[in-house]
Amino acid sequence: MTKNLNIYVATMTGTALMVADEIEDFCKTEGINTNIVEMDALEPKNLENINAPILIVSSTYGQGDVPDGSKNFYNNLKSSNISLEHIKYAVFGLGDMTYKDTFAYGGKKFDHLFLELKANRIGEPFYHDASDGSLPEEEAVNWFKEKIFELL
Ligand SMILES: Cc1cc2nc3c(=O)[nH]c(=O)nc-3n(C[C@H](O)[C@H](O)[C@H](O)COP(=O)(O)O)c2cc1C
């Protein structure tokens, strides 16, 4: 059976989108269909009929905030109280340890919200630290390949 994956992206300067593109390229080689969506375009009701897993790729801004474009979706989802019991999801968060008190809070906030709404997390989230010199897209594809892909 063909596998599908929704990749929901929250980004400020495009790094998270680049990560999503690289994961999409890997998925193509494995015959997985992907659907990349920036969270700016999402509303809670879009989650009601989702039956493919969701990979959340979110960076962090301000003082541990989700990126500006994803704030409406985050806040609306938080106040919606809808059940996400039918959803499987994984999280790749982008952050920078220079902001040690709010490291990767963007991805962590989405993770906590999805858990609160009873979605089913697959694998452990990966939080990329931009200060350690590694490339987020490389780390992301390795993590996805080793830890997530088999669980889709
Ligand atoms: C103004 C600004 C504020 C940031 N605040 C945080 C933060 O609070 N915590 C964190 O872990 N990273 C923080 N970051 C780091 C970004 O999340 C990180 O560089 C990320 O890779 C950017 O991804 P993007 O291009 O997809 O937005 C901040 C970066 C900038 C420029």
The ligand as an ORCA input file, in Angstrom:
! r2SCAN-3c Opt
* xyz 0 1
  C      15.293     36.605     16.611
  C      15.503     35.136     16.830
  C      14.973     34.540     17.985
  C      15.180     33.177     18.233
  N      14.689     32.630     19.392
  C      14.965     31.321     19.677
  C      14.537     30.748     20.911
  O      13.895     31.382     21.762
  N      14.851     29.438     21.141
  C      15.547     28.673     20.242
  O      15.809     27.517     20.521
  N      15.964     29.205     19.050
  C      15.686     30.498     18.756
  N      16.122     31.031     17.543
  C      16.865     30.169     16.590
  C      16.025     29.650     15.414
  O      14.916     28.887     15.834
  C      16.939     28.772     14.531
  O      17.956     29.564     14.006
  C      16.196     28.063     13.408
  O      17.093     27.190     12.729
  C      15.583     29.017     12.388
  O      14.754     28.278     11.508
  P      13.806     28.956     10.400
  O      14.693     29.560      9.361
  O      13.008     27.823      9.848
  O      12.911     29.958     11.055
  C      15.918     32.382     17.300
  C      16.440     32.996     16.140
  C      16.255     34.358     15.897
  C      16.855     34.984     14.665
*
